[in-house]
Amino acid sequence: MTPLLLLPGMMCDARLFAPQIAAVSGSRPVHCAPIGGHDSMQALAEEVLAHAPPRFALAGLSMGGIVAMEVLRQAPERVAGLALLDTNPKAELAEVRARREPQIASVREGRLAQVMRDEMKPNYLTDGPRRGEILDLCMDMALALGPEVFVNQSRALAGRPDQQETLRTYGGPALVLCGRDDALCPVARHELMADLLPDATLTIIEGAGHLPTLEQPQETNAALARWLERT
């Protein structure tokens, strides 16, 4: 079976995909690659490719999806299928980029938890019974990764290229998925990606925001299973 390579979002680790890893690992190899060791998308993708299987199904959420698009740009022949979850193919807007340096300065002064709590976590989730539990997990993942990863990831996101042409030229099986209530990467961005990809299925997960892998794991798993059958 084709291995599945997972790329987590900003300041997240494999725990972001715990329900998916549990569902898939009995039937195929599953790898979750770290994406915090460099401050450019090109270098992050190069490191992923250096440690990845020769050919793989590739799924990324949020920043992980942005890195996945750069992996695809660099080595399309190695990507047996592409799943883009709650992400964005466009370069960063100037007003978003302008907020990053003050955040970096705060984190370097020891306020990572404050930045995550006040400026980032409120954007992640829709209202739901597990919201508090998932937000606590997000904080745990962020603090475990630490300030250096935050700085690298922030700079990589700020300097990322537009990947719309990359998607337009990829003919493999693709899944584009997001939570209906995602405020960071809204549904319209996913409709755009699905239109760009020649062989894409668009799936909108009800009752989820930016992290449907945790908010609605069963629905997310089902969509990923249908996609993986085609890789």
Residue frames as a rotation matrix with the C-alpha (Angstrom) as fourth column:
MET 1
0.571 0.821 0.000 0.00
0.821 -0.571 0.000 0.00
0.000 0.000 -1.000 0.00
THR 2
0.052 -0.509 0.859 1.12
0.392 -0.781 -0.486 3.54
0.919 0.362 0.159 -0.70
PRO 3
-0.493 -0.253 -0.833 2.46
0.870 -0.135 -0.474 5.16
0.007 -0.958 0.287 2.49
LEU 4
0.627 0.675 0.389 0.57
0.587 -0.738 0.334 8.16
0.513 0.018 -0.858 3.87
LEU 5
-0.565 -0.811 -0.153 2.66
0.772 -0.455 -0.443 11.21
0.289 -0.368 0.883 4.75
LEU 6
0.577 0.804 -0.141 1.00
0.777 -0.488 0.398 13.74
0.251 -0.339 -0.907 7.07
LEU 7
-0.602 -0.710 0.366 2.12
0.551 -0.701 -0.452 17.35
0.578 -0.071 0.813 7.53
PRO 8
0.019 0.664 -0.747 0.67
0.991 -0.112 -0.075 19.11
-0.134 -0.739 -0.660 10.61
GLY 9
0.669 0.343 0.659 -0.36
0.453 -0.892 0.003 22.74
0.589 0.296 -0.752 10.96
MET 10
-0.078 -0.718 0.691 1.57
-0.212 -0.666 -0.715 25.56
0.974 -0.202 -0.100 12.58
MET 11
-0.541 -0.302 0.785 2.70
-0.797 -0.116 -0.593 24.73
0.270 -0.946 -0.178 16.13
CYS 12
0.632 0.698 0.337 1.11
-0.750 0.660 0.039 21.27
-0.196 -0.278 0.941 15.91
ASP 13
-0.617 -0.783 0.082 2.59
-0.744 0.613 0.264 17.78
-0.257 0.102 -0.961 15.96
ALA 14
-0.869 0.216 -0.444 1.33
-0.100 0.805 0.585 14.28
0.484 0.553 -0.678 15.19
ARG 15
-0.764 0.614 -0.198 -1.36
0.427 0.251 -0.869 14.62
-0.484 -0.748 -0.454 17.85
LEU 16
-0.476 0.578 -0.663 -3.27
-0.695 -0.709 -0.120 16.80
-0.539 0.403 0.739 15.37
PHE 17
-0.146 0.335 -0.931 -3.81
-0.856 0.430 0.289 13.63
0.497 0.838 0.224 13.33
ALA 18
-0.759 -0.242 0.604 -4.21
-0.577 0.680 -0.453 11.11
-0.301 -0.692 -0.656 16.17
PRO 19
0.168 0.874 0.456 -7.66
-0.388 0.484 -0.784 9.90
-0.906 -0.045 0.421 15.02
GLN 20
0.720 0.075 -0.690 -6.47
-0.694 0.097 -0.714 9.58
0.013 0.992 0.122 11.43
ILE 21
-0.368 -0.913 -0.177 -3.26
-0.862 0.406 -0.303 7.75
0.349 0.041 -0.936 12.37
ALA 22
-0.551 0.229 0.802 -5.30
-0.482 0.698 -0.530 5.31
-0.681 -0.679 -0.275 14.45
ALA 23
0.495 0.867 0.052 -7.73
-0.409 0.285 -0.867 4.71
-0.766 0.408 0.496 11.59
VAL 24
0.763 -0.182 -0.620 -5.16
-0.626 0.029 -0.779 4.28
0.160 0.983 -0.092 8.80
SER 25
-0.063 -0.984 0.166 -2.09
-0.997 0.070 0.034 2.73
-0.045 -0.163 -0.986 10.38
GLY 26
0.033 0.109 0.994 -3.51
-0.324 0.941 -0.093 -0.79
-0.945 -0.319 0.066 10.34
SER 27
0.745 0.406 0.529 -3.74
0.332 0.462 -0.823 -0.78
-0.578 0.788 0.210 6.55
ARG 28
0.640 -0.582 0.501 -0.73
0.480 -0.207 -0.853 1.22
0.600 0.787 0.147 5.33
PRO 29
-0.289 -0.800 -0.525 2.46
0.956 -0.209 -0.207 2.88
0.056 -0.562 0.825 6.63
VAL 30
0.787 0.523 0.327 1.82
0.470 -0.852 0.229 6.33
0.399 -0.027 -0.917 8.11
HIS 31
-0.363 -0.903 -0.229 4.48
0.916 -0.301 -0.266 9.00
0.171 -0.306 0.936 8.63
CYS 32
0.858 0.513 -0.037 4.04
0.511 -0.841 0.179 12.43
0.060 -0.172 -0.983 10.24
ALA 33
-0.026 -0.947 0.320 6.84
0.865 -0.182 -0.467 14.82
0.501 0.265 0.824 9.30
PRO 34
0.194 0.004 -0.981 7.94
0.700 -0.701 0.135 17.77
-0.687 -0.713 -0.138 11.45
ILE 35
0.257 -0.065 0.964 7.92
0.840 -0.479 -0.256 21.14
0.479 0.875 -0.069 9.66
GLY 36
0.978 0.168 -0.125 9.71
0.209 -0.801 0.561 23.50
-0.006 -0.575 -0.818 12.02
GLY 37
0.414 -0.904 -0.108 13.40
0.699 0.240 0.674 23.23
-0.583 -0.355 0.731 11.30
HIS 38
-0.644 -0.608 0.463 13.77
0.762 -0.465 0.450 25.97
-0.059 0.643 0.763 8.67
ASP 39
-0.272 0.518 -0.811 12.40
0.237 -0.780 -0.579 29.45
-0.933 -0.350 0.089 7.99
SER 40
-0.514 0.206 -0.833 11.49
-0.809 -0.439 0.390 29.03
-0.286 0.874 0.392 4.30
MET 41
0.562 0.798 0.220 8.89
-0.620 0.581 -0.527 26.90
-0.548 0.160 0.821 2.54
GLN 42
0.549 -0.403 -0.732 11.48
-0.630 0.376 -0.679 25.67
0.549 0.834 -0.047 0.06
ALA 43
-0.537 -0.840 0.081 13.79
-0.661 0.359 -0.659 24.39
0.524 -0.408 -0.748 2.78
LEU 44
-0.265 0.529 0.807 10.94
-0.764 0.396 -0.510 22.84
-0.589 -0.751 0.299 4.79
ALA 45
0.772 0.598 -0.216 9.74
-0.588 0.541 -0.602 20.94
-0.243 0.591 0.769 1.73
GLU 46
0.194 -0.792 -0.579 13.26
-0.655 0.335 -0.677 19.83
0.730 0.511 -0.454 0.86
GLU 47
-0.685 -0.454 0.570 13.65
-0.728 0.387 -0.566 18.35
0.037 -0.803 -0.595 4.34
VAL 48
0.227 0.838 0.496 10.31
-0.688 0.499 -0.528 16.55
-0.690 -0.221 0.689 4.09
LEU 49
0.807 0.090 -0.583 11.35
-0.554 0.457 -0.696 15.04
0.204 0.885 0.419 0.76
ALA 50
-0.182 -0.975 -0.129 14.77
-0.793 0.223 -0.567 14.01
0.581 -0.001 -0.814 2.10
HIS 51
-0.822 -0.131 0.554 13.13
-0.516 0.581 -0.630 11.78
-0.239 -0.804 -0.545 4.73
ALA 52
0.166 0.986 0.008 9.97
-0.842 0.146 -0.519 10.70
-0.513 0.079 0.855 2.89
PRO 53
0.084 -0.039 0.996 9.33
0.288 0.957 0.013 7.35
-0.954 0.286 0.092 1.17
PRO 54
-0.836 -0.488 0.252 10.08
0.354 -0.129 0.926 7.27
-0.420 0.863 0.280 -2.57
ARG 55
-0.668 0.711 0.217 6.36
-0.076 -0.356 0.932 7.71
0.740 0.606 0.291 -3.36
PHE 56
-0.831 0.328 -0.448 3.54
0.510 0.131 -0.850 8.61
-0.221 -0.936 -0.276 -0.99
ALA 57
0.182 0.900 0.397 0.03
0.718 -0.398 0.571 9.96
0.671 0.181 -0.719 -0.53
LEU 58
-0.798 -0.603 -0.018 0.44
0.509 -0.656 -0.558 13.45
0.324 -0.454 0.830 0.92
ALA 59
0.367 0.929 0.056 -1.98
0.683 -0.310 0.661 15.15
0.631 -0.204 -0.748 3.32
GLY 60
-0.762 -0.627 -0.163 -1.40
0.583 -0.553 -0.595 18.50
0.283 -0.548 0.787 5.02
LEU 61
0.394 0.891 -0.228 -3.54
0.898 -0.319 0.304 20.70
0.198 -0.324 -0.925 7.24
SER 62
0.931 0.049 -0.363 -3.20
0.160 -0.946 0.283 24.50
-0.329 -0.322 -0.888 7.35
MET 63
0.343 -0.876 -0.338 0.55
-0.845 -0.445 0.295 25.26
-0.409 0.185 -0.893 7.25
GLY 64
-0.299 -0.422 0.856 1.05
-0.084 0.905 0.417 21.57
-0.950 0.053 -0.307 6.56
GLY 65
0.549 0.566 0.615 -1.05
0.607 0.236 -0.759 21.98
-0.575 0.790 -0.214 3.43
ILE 66
0.883 -0.292 -0.366 1.08
-0.424 -0.832 -0.358 24.94
-0.200 0.472 -0.859 2.37
VAL 67
-0.166 -0.959 0.229 4.23
-0.726 0.276 0.630 22.86
-0.667 -0.062 -0.742 2.80
ALA 68
-0.005 0.239 0.971 2.50
0.343 0.913 -0.223 20.02
-0.939 0.332 -0.086 0.93
MET 69
0.927 0.373 0.035 1.97
0.175 -0.349 -0.921 22.31
-0.331 0.860 -0.389 -2.06
GLU 70
0.452 -0.847 -0.280 5.67
-0.875 -0.482 0.045 23.17
-0.173 0.224 -0.959 -2.07
VAL 71
-0.299 -0.466 0.833 6.54
-0.281 0.877 0.390 19.46
-0.912 -0.118 -0.393 -1.83
LEU 72
0.466 0.578 0.670 4.28
0.505 0.448 -0.738 18.92
-0.726 0.682 -0.084 -4.83
ARG 73
0.911 -0.161 -0.380 5.95
-0.371 -0.723 -0.583 21.75
-0.181 0.672 -0.718 -6.73
GLN 74
0.050 -0.998 0.023 9.40
-0.929 -0.038 0.369 20.29
-0.367 -0.039 -0.929 -6.10
ALA 75
-0.898 -0.428 0.100 8.64
-0.391 0.882 0.264 16.60
-0.202 0.198 -0.959 -6.70
PRO 76
-0.026 0.991 -0.131 5.22
-0.980 -0.051 -0.193 15.98
-0.198 0.123 0.972 -8.31
GLU 77
-0.015 -0.020 -1.000 6.30
-0.603 0.798 -0.006 12.54
0.798 0.602 -0.024 -9.51
ARG 78
-0.874 -0.378 -0.304 6.60
0.012 0.610 -0.792 11.33
0.485 -0.696 -0.529 -5.90
VAL 79
-0.716 0.663 0.218 3.07
-0.536 -0.322 -0.781 12.39
-0.448 -0.676 0.586 -4.86
ALA 80
-0.929 0.362 0.074 0.57
0.353 0.810 0.469 9.57
0.110 0.462 -0.880 -5.47
GLY 81
0.137 0.979 0.150 -2.32
0.769 -0.201 0.606 11.63
0.624 0.032 -0.781 -4.15
LEU 82
-0.845 -0.426 0.325 -2.83
0.207 -0.819 -0.536 15.03
0.494 -0.386 0.779 -2.50
ALA 83
0.242 0.900 -0.364 -5.14
0.864 -0.029 0.503 15.99
0.442 -0.436 -0.784 0.37
LEU 84
-0.750 -0.417 0.513 -5.31
0.220 -0.889 -0.401 19.67
0.624 -0.188 0.759 1.31
LEU 85
0.109 0.766 -0.634 -7.12
0.910 0.179 0.373 20.39
0.399 -0.618 -0.677 4.58
ASP 86
0.836 0.345 -0.427 -8.06
0.524 -0.732 0.435 23.86
-0.162 -0.587 -0.793 5.87
THR 87
-0.160 -0.978 -0.134 -5.31
0.702 -0.208 0.682 25.60
-0.694 0.015 0.719 3.96
ASN 88
0.721 0.316 -0.616 -4.59
-0.035 -0.872 -0.489 28.36
-0.692 0.375 -0.618 1.43
PRO 89
0.441 -0.575 0.690 -2.79
0.872 0.456 -0.177 28.27
-0.213 0.680 0.702 -1.95
LYS 90
0.758 -0.052 0.651 -2.12
0.303 -0.855 -0.421 32.00
0.578 0.516 -0.632 -2.08
ALA 91
-0.429 -0.902 0.046 0.86
0.513 -0.285 -0.810 34.04
0.744 -0.324 0.585 -0.91
GLU 92
-0.222 0.329 -0.918 0.42
0.956 -0.113 -0.272 35.76
-0.193 -0.938 -0.289 2.42
LEU 93
0.606 0.517 0.604 -1.46
0.592 -0.801 0.091 39.05
0.531 0.303 -0.791 2.47
ALA 94
-0.281 -0.792 0.542 0.59
0.204 -0.601 -0.773 42.10
0.938 -0.106 0.331 3.44
GLU 95
0.141 0.385 0.912 -1.60
-0.752 -0.558 0.352 42.87
0.644 -0.735 0.211 6.45
VAL 96
0.983 0.136 -0.123 -1.15
-0.041 0.816 0.577 39.35
0.179 -0.562 0.808 7.81
ARG 97
0.290 -0.953 -0.084 2.60
0.694 0.270 -0.668 39.48
0.659 0.136 0.740 7.20
ALA 98
-0.133 -0.343 0.930 2.78
-0.237 -0.900 -0.366 42.78
0.962 -0.269 0.039 9.12
ARG 99
0.673 0.456 0.582 1.44
-0.662 0.021 0.749 41.09
0.329 -0.890 0.316 12.26
ARG 100
0.787 -0.315 -0.530 4.10
0.309 0.946 -0.103 38.41
0.534 -0.082 0.841 12.29
GLU 101
-0.208 -0.965 0.162 7.14
0.247 -0.212 -0.945 40.40
0.946 -0.157 0.283 13.47
PRO 102
-0.167 0.184 0.969 5.39
-0.853 -0.519 -0.049 41.73
0.494 -0.835 0.244 16.61
GLN 103
0.877 0.479 0.036 4.30
-0.444 0.778 0.444 38.15
0.185 -0.405 0.895 17.37
ILE 104
0.474 -0.790 -0.390 7.87
0.440 0.596 -0.671 36.91
0.762 0.147 0.630 16.85
ALA 105
-0.371 -0.627 0.685 9.18
-0.278 -0.629 -0.726 39.63
0.886 -0.459 0.059 19.17
SER 106
0.297 0.566 0.769 6.68
-0.922 -0.039 0.385 38.63
0.247 -0.824 0.510 21.87
VAL 107
0.953 0.059 -0.296 7.57
-0.030 0.994 0.102 34.96
0.300 -0.088 0.950 21.55
ARG 108
0.134 -0.986 -0.099 11.29
0.385 0.144 -0.912 35.73
0.913 0.084 0.399 21.78
GLU 109
-0.431 -0.218 0.876 10.57
-0.608 -0.647 -0.460 37.61
0.667 -0.730 0.146 25.02
GLY 110
-0.997 -0.082 -0.005 9.05
-0.057 0.733 -0.678 34.47
0.060 -0.675 -0.735 26.52
ARG 111
-0.447 0.894 0.011 5.38
-0.576 -0.278 -0.768 35.01
-0.684 -0.350 0.640 25.73
LEU 112
-0.929 0.087 -0.360 4.65
-0.251 0.566 0.785 32.05
0.272 0.820 -0.504 23.43
ALA 113
-0.658 0.722 -0.212 1.71
0.745 0.584 -0.323 30.88
-0.109 -0.370 -0.922 25.55
GLN 114
-0.247 0.569 -0.784 0.23
0.150 -0.777 -0.611 34.38
-0.957 -0.268 0.107 25.54
VAL 115
-0.632 -0.026 -0.775 0.55
-0.701 -0.406 0.586 34.73
-0.330 0.913 0.238 21.76
MET 116
-0.919 0.300 -0.256 -1.04
0.124 0.835 0.536 31.36
0.374 0.461 -0.805 21.19
ARG 117
-0.522 0.749 -0.407 -3.84
0.772 0.213 -0.599 32.05
-0.362 -0.627 -0.690 23.68
ASP 118
-0.125 0.489 -0.863 -4.72
0.159 -0.849 -0.504 35.58
-0.979 -0.200 0.028 22.64
GLU 119
-0.167 -0.065 -0.984 -3.95
-0.748 -0.641 0.170 35.80
-0.642 0.765 0.059 18.93
MET 120
-0.722 -0.232 -0.652 -4.06
-0.654 0.538 0.532 32.35
0.227 0.811 -0.540 17.39
LYS 121
-0.953 0.301 0.020 -6.13
0.276 0.897 -0.345 29.82
-0.122 -0.324 -0.938 19.31
PRO 122
-0.326 0.907 -0.267 -9.38
-0.123 -0.321 -0.939 31.86
-0.937 -0.273 0.216 19.21
ASN 123
-0.117 0.243 -0.963 -9.35
-0.952 -0.304 0.039 31.48
-0.283 0.921 0.267 15.40
TYR 124
-0.862 -0.504 -0.054 -9.07
-0.494 0.813 0.307 27.70
-0.111 0.291 -0.950 15.39
LEU 125
-0.907 0.421 -0.013 -12.34
0.420 0.901 -0.108 26.08
-0.034 -0.104 -0.994 16.34
THR 126
-0.289 0.911 0.295 -16.07
-0.229 -0.365 0.902 26.31
0.930 0.193 0.314 16.03
ASP 127
-0.256 0.299 0.920 -18.24
-0.966 -0.054 -0.251 26.01
-0.025 -0.953 0.303 19.13
GLY 128
0.236 0.330 -0.914 -18.65
-0.354 0.905 0.235 22.42
0.905 0.268 0.330 20.22
PRO 129
0.958 0.270 0.096 -18.56
-0.183 0.319 0.930 20.15
0.221 -0.908 0.356 23.26
ARG 130
0.605 -0.788 -0.113 -14.85
0.782 0.561 0.272 19.37
-0.151 -0.253 0.956 22.85
ARG 131
0.724 -0.307 0.618 -13.69
0.149 -0.805 -0.575 22.93
0.673 0.508 -0.537 22.13
GLY 132
0.720 -0.446 0.531 -11.91
-0.694 -0.468 0.548 23.41
0.004 -0.763 -0.646 25.49
GLU 133
0.628 -0.464 0.624 -10.23
0.084 0.838 0.538 20.01
-0.773 -0.286 0.566 25.33
ILE 134
0.592 -0.401 0.699 -8.95
0.803 0.218 -0.555 20.60
0.070 0.890 0.451 21.79
LEU 135
0.744 -0.332 0.579 -7.72
-0.188 -0.937 -0.296 24.11
0.641 0.111 -0.760 22.61
ASP 136
0.697 -0.513 0.502 -5.80
-0.547 0.072 0.834 22.70
-0.464 -0.856 -0.230 25.57
LEU 137
0.544 -0.494 0.678 -4.19
0.580 0.805 0.121 20.14
-0.606 0.327 0.725 23.25
CYS 138
0.707 -0.274 0.652 -3.25
0.481 -0.489 -0.728 22.93
0.519 0.828 -0.213 20.82
MET 139
0.736 -0.452 0.505 -1.50
-0.628 -0.733 0.260 24.77
0.252 -0.508 -0.823 23.65
ASP 140
0.623 -0.511 0.592 0.29
-0.158 0.659 0.735 21.61
-0.766 -0.552 0.331 24.73
MET 141
0.597 -0.395 0.698 1.56
0.787 0.456 -0.415 21.00
-0.154 0.797 0.584 21.19
ALA 142
0.750 -0.286 0.597 2.70
0.092 -0.848 -0.521 24.61
0.656 0.446 -0.610 20.81
LEU 143
0.694 -0.496 0.522 4.59
-0.715 -0.389 0.581 24.70
-0.085 -0.776 -0.625 24.09
ALA 144
0.622 -0.475 0.623 6.22
0.213 0.868 0.449 21.34
-0.753 -0.147 0.641 23.33
LEU 145
0.595 -0.385 0.705 7.51
0.777 0.054 -0.627 22.67
0.203 0.921 0.332 20.00
GLY 146
0.138 -0.572 -0.808 8.73
0.785 -0.434 0.441 25.95
-0.604 -0.696 0.389 21.50
PRO 147
0.476 0.121 -0.871 9.76
-0.054 -0.985 -0.166 29.45
-0.878 0.126 -0.462 20.40
GLU 148
-0.562 -0.779 -0.277 12.30
-0.321 -0.103 0.941 28.54
-0.762 0.618 -0.192 17.72
VAL 149
-0.663 0.408 0.627 9.74
0.707 0.617 0.346 26.54
-0.246 0.672 -0.698 15.76
PHE 150
0.416 0.845 -0.335 7.26
0.676 -0.534 -0.508 29.41
-0.608 -0.015 -0.793 16.06
VAL 151
0.153 -0.438 -0.886 9.80
-0.347 -0.863 0.367 31.86
-0.925 0.252 -0.284 14.62
ASN 152
-0.842 -0.514 0.165 10.80
-0.062 0.396 0.916 29.54
-0.536 0.761 -0.365 11.76
GLN 153
-0.406 0.759 0.509 7.22
0.876 0.482 -0.020 28.75
-0.260 0.438 -0.860 10.84
SER 154
0.465 0.574 -0.673 6.14
0.396 -0.816 -0.422 32.39
-0.791 -0.071 -0.607 11.00
ARG 155
-0.176 -0.622 -0.763 8.92
-0.507 -0.607 0.612 33.47
-0.844 0.494 -0.209 8.64
ALA 156
-0.897 -0.134 0.422 8.25
0.230 0.675 0.701 30.57
-0.378 0.726 -0.574 6.27
LEU 157
0.001 0.980 0.200 4.57
0.910 0.082 -0.407 31.48
-0.416 0.182 -0.891 6.08
ALA 158
0.395 0.136 -0.909 5.32
0.040 -0.991 -0.131 35.15
-0.918 0.016 -0.396 5.53
GLY 159
-0.311 -0.667 -0.678 7.59
-0.676 -0.347 0.651 34.40
-0.669 0.660 -0.343 2.57
ARG 160
-0.283 0.193 0.939 5.58
0.322 0.942 -0.097 31.63
-0.904 0.275 -0.329 0.95
PRO 161
-0.957 -0.057 -0.285 4.90
-0.244 -0.374 0.895 31.66
-0.157 0.926 0.344 -2.80
ASP 162
0.100 0.980 -0.170 1.55
-0.883 0.009 -0.470 31.46
-0.460 0.197 0.866 -4.54
GLN 163
-0.768 -0.406 0.496 0.94
-0.237 0.899 0.369 27.82
-0.595 0.166 -0.786 -5.51
GLN 164
0.269 0.959 -0.091 -2.12
-0.484 0.053 -0.874 28.10
-0.833 0.279 0.478 -7.75
GLU 165
0.299 -0.211 -0.931 -0.16
-0.933 0.142 -0.332 27.05
0.202 0.967 -0.154 -10.84
THR 166
-0.796 -0.583 0.162 1.28
-0.605 0.756 -0.251 24.08
0.024 -0.298 -0.954 -8.94
LEU 167
-0.387 0.738 0.553 -2.24
-0.162 0.536 -0.829 22.83
-0.908 -0.410 -0.087 -8.27
ARG 168
0.420 0.607 -0.675 -3.37
-0.731 -0.215 -0.648 23.47
-0.538 0.765 0.353 -11.83
THR 169
0.056 -0.527 -0.848 -0.73
-0.912 0.319 -0.258 21.10
0.406 0.788 -0.463 -13.20
TYR 170
-0.805 -0.344 0.484 -1.23
-0.543 0.756 -0.365 18.17
-0.241 -0.557 -0.795 -10.78
GLY 171
-0.258 0.721 -0.643 -3.34
-0.771 0.247 0.587 15.39
0.583 0.647 0.492 -12.26
GLY 172
-0.844 -0.127 -0.522 -3.37
0.133 0.892 -0.432 12.89
0.520 -0.434 -0.736 -9.38
PRO 173
0.120 0.940 -0.319 -6.31
0.636 0.174 0.752 12.13
0.762 -0.293 -0.577 -7.10
ALA 174
-0.836 -0.400 0.375 -6.92
0.061 -0.747 -0.662 15.07
0.545 -0.531 0.649 -4.79
LEU 175
0.156 0.829 -0.536 -9.09
0.926 0.065 0.371 15.77
0.343 -0.555 -0.758 -1.75
VAL 176
-0.710 -0.232 0.665 -9.84
0.010 -0.947 -0.320 19.33
0.705 -0.220 0.675 -0.70
LEU 177
0.109 0.709 -0.697 -11.44
0.760 0.392 0.518 19.39
0.641 -0.586 -0.496 2.75
CYS 178
-0.813 -0.368 0.452 -12.30
-0.030 -0.748 -0.663 22.01
0.582 -0.553 0.596 5.34
GLY 179
-0.577 0.627 -0.523 -14.56
0.744 0.140 -0.654 22.74
-0.337 -0.766 -0.547 8.27
ARG 180
0.171 0.757 0.630 -17.67
0.885 -0.399 0.240 24.70
0.433 0.517 -0.738 7.36
ASP 181
0.950 0.298 -0.096 -16.86
0.302 -0.792 0.531 27.28
0.082 -0.533 -0.842 10.07
ASP 182
0.076 -0.992 -0.098 -13.13
0.979 0.055 0.198 27.69
-0.191 -0.111 0.975 9.35
ALA 183
0.895 0.252 -0.369 -12.43
0.243 -0.967 -0.071 31.42
-0.375 -0.026 -0.927 9.88
LEU 184
0.075 -0.958 -0.275 -8.72
-0.181 -0.285 0.941 31.23
-0.981 -0.021 -0.195 9.00
CYS 185
-0.934 -0.330 -0.139 -9.08
-0.223 0.231 0.947 29.41
-0.280 0.916 -0.289 5.67
PRO 186
-0.200 0.979 0.031 -12.70
-0.594 -0.097 -0.798 29.83
-0.779 -0.178 0.601 4.59
VAL 187
0.241 0.420 0.875 -14.72
0.316 0.819 -0.480 27.59
-0.918 0.392 0.064 2.30
ALA 188
0.927 0.174 -0.332 -14.16
-0.219 -0.467 -0.857 29.88
-0.304 0.867 -0.395 -0.71
ARG 189
0.029 -0.986 -0.165 -10.41
-0.950 -0.079 0.301 29.15
-0.310 0.148 -0.939 -0.61
HIS 190
-0.488 -0.188 0.852 -11.19
-0.158 0.979 0.125 25.44
-0.858 -0.074 -0.508 -0.82
GLU 191
0.640 0.717 0.277 -13.62
0.257 0.140 -0.956 25.90
-0.724 0.683 -0.095 -3.68
LEU 192
0.639 -0.506 -0.579 -10.80
-0.749 -0.580 -0.320 27.70
-0.174 0.639 -0.750 -5.49
MET 193
-0.411 -0.867 0.283 -8.33
-0.771 0.496 0.399 24.83
-0.487 -0.055 -0.872 -4.87
ALA 194
-0.127 0.444 0.887 -10.87
0.199 0.887 -0.416 22.23
-0.972 0.123 -0.201 -5.95
ASP 195
0.876 0.445 -0.186 -11.46
-0.047 -0.304 -0.952 24.18
-0.480 0.843 -0.245 -9.17
LEU 196
0.318 -0.843 -0.433 -7.72
-0.931 -0.364 0.025 24.41
-0.179 0.395 -0.901 -9.84
LEU 197
-0.559 -0.568 0.604 -6.99
-0.510 0.810 0.289 20.71
-0.654 -0.147 -0.743 -9.32
PRO 198
-0.551 0.333 -0.765 -8.01
-0.764 0.168 0.623 18.59
0.336 0.928 0.162 -12.34
ASP 199
-0.150 0.456 -0.877 -9.12
0.076 0.890 0.449 15.56
0.986 0.001 -0.168 -10.26
ALA 200
-0.938 -0.233 0.258 -10.35
-0.188 -0.286 -0.940 16.94
0.293 -0.929 0.224 -6.95
THR 201
-0.004 0.917 -0.398 -13.16
0.677 0.295 0.674 16.09
0.736 -0.267 -0.622 -4.56
LEU 202
-0.608 -0.102 0.788 -14.36
-0.356 -0.852 -0.385 18.94
0.710 -0.514 0.482 -2.33
THR 203
-0.016 0.571 -0.821 -15.61
0.710 0.585 0.393 17.95
0.704 -0.576 -0.415 1.12
ILE 204
-0.353 0.018 0.935 -17.01
-0.485 -0.858 -0.167 20.44
0.800 -0.513 0.312 3.65
ILE 205
-0.558 0.073 -0.826 -17.21
0.601 0.722 -0.343 19.11
0.571 -0.688 -0.447 7.22
GLU 206
0.283 0.749 0.600 -20.19
-0.088 -0.602 0.793 20.41
0.955 -0.277 -0.105 9.18
GLY 207
0.981 0.191 -0.017 -19.70
0.012 0.029 1.000 21.30
0.191 -0.981 0.026 12.83
ALA 208
0.330 -0.933 -0.145 -15.98
0.894 0.259 0.365 21.99
-0.303 -0.250 0.920 12.42
GLY 209
0.850 -0.188 -0.491 -13.71
-0.224 -0.974 -0.015 25.00
-0.476 0.123 -0.871 12.18
HIS 210
0.432 -0.774 -0.463 -10.01
-0.891 -0.289 -0.350 24.99
0.137 0.564 -0.815 11.34
LEU 211
-0.652 -0.729 0.208 -9.20
-0.757 0.638 -0.139 21.57
-0.031 -0.249 -0.968 12.83
PRO 212
0.374 0.898 -0.233 -11.73
-0.900 0.412 0.141 19.02
0.222 0.157 0.962 11.55
THR 213
-0.188 -0.516 -0.836 -9.25
-0.227 0.851 -0.474 16.20
0.956 0.101 -0.277 12.15
LEU 214
-0.953 -0.169 -0.250 -9.97
0.207 0.235 -0.950 16.68
0.220 -0.957 -0.189 15.87
GLU 215
-0.679 0.732 0.061 -13.37
-0.664 -0.576 -0.477 18.39
-0.314 -0.364 0.877 15.84
GLN 216
0.538 0.842 -0.030 -15.12
-0.743 0.457 -0.489 15.87
-0.398 0.286 0.872 13.58
PRO 217
-0.425 -0.895 0.134 -12.69
-0.712 0.422 0.561 12.94
-0.559 0.143 -0.817 13.27
GLN 218
-0.199 0.369 0.908 -15.14
0.290 0.907 -0.305 10.33
-0.936 0.203 -0.287 11.97
GLU 219
0.844 0.535 -0.033 -16.31
0.159 -0.309 -0.938 12.46
-0.511 0.787 -0.346 9.05
THR 220
0.421 -0.779 -0.465 -12.73
-0.865 -0.498 0.051 13.48
-0.272 0.381 -0.884 8.28
ASN 221
-0.453 -0.593 0.666 -11.55
-0.410 0.802 0.435 9.87
-0.792 -0.076 -0.606 8.42
ALA 222
0.269 0.645 0.715 -14.29
0.418 0.591 -0.690 8.80
-0.868 0.484 -0.111 6.03
ALA 223
0.927 0.051 -0.372 -13.31
-0.269 -0.602 -0.752 11.43
-0.262 0.797 -0.544 3.46
LEU 224
0.020 -0.994 -0.104 -9.64
-0.945 -0.053 0.322 10.52
-0.325 0.092 -0.941 3.75
ALA 225
-0.278 -0.086 0.957 -10.46
-0.066 0.995 0.071 6.81
-0.958 -0.043 -0.282 3.36
ARG 226
0.734 0.597 0.325 -12.33
0.311 0.131 -0.941 7.47
-0.604 0.792 -0.090 0.11
TRP 227
0.745 -0.534 -0.401 -9.37
-0.666 -0.634 -0.393 9.48
-0.044 0.560 -0.827 -1.18
LEU 228
-0.179 -0.891 0.417 -6.78
-0.799 0.379 0.467 6.91
-0.574 -0.250 -0.779 -0.11
GLU 229
0.299 0.366 0.881 -8.62
0.161 0.891 -0.425 4.20
-0.941 0.269 0.207 -2.03
ARG 230
0.980 0.156 0.126 -7.64
0.157 -0.200 -0.967 6.07
-0.126 0.967 -0.220 -5.19
THR 231
0.531 -0.842 -0.096 -3.94
-0.837 -0.539 0.092 6.49
-0.129 0.032 -0.991 -4.42
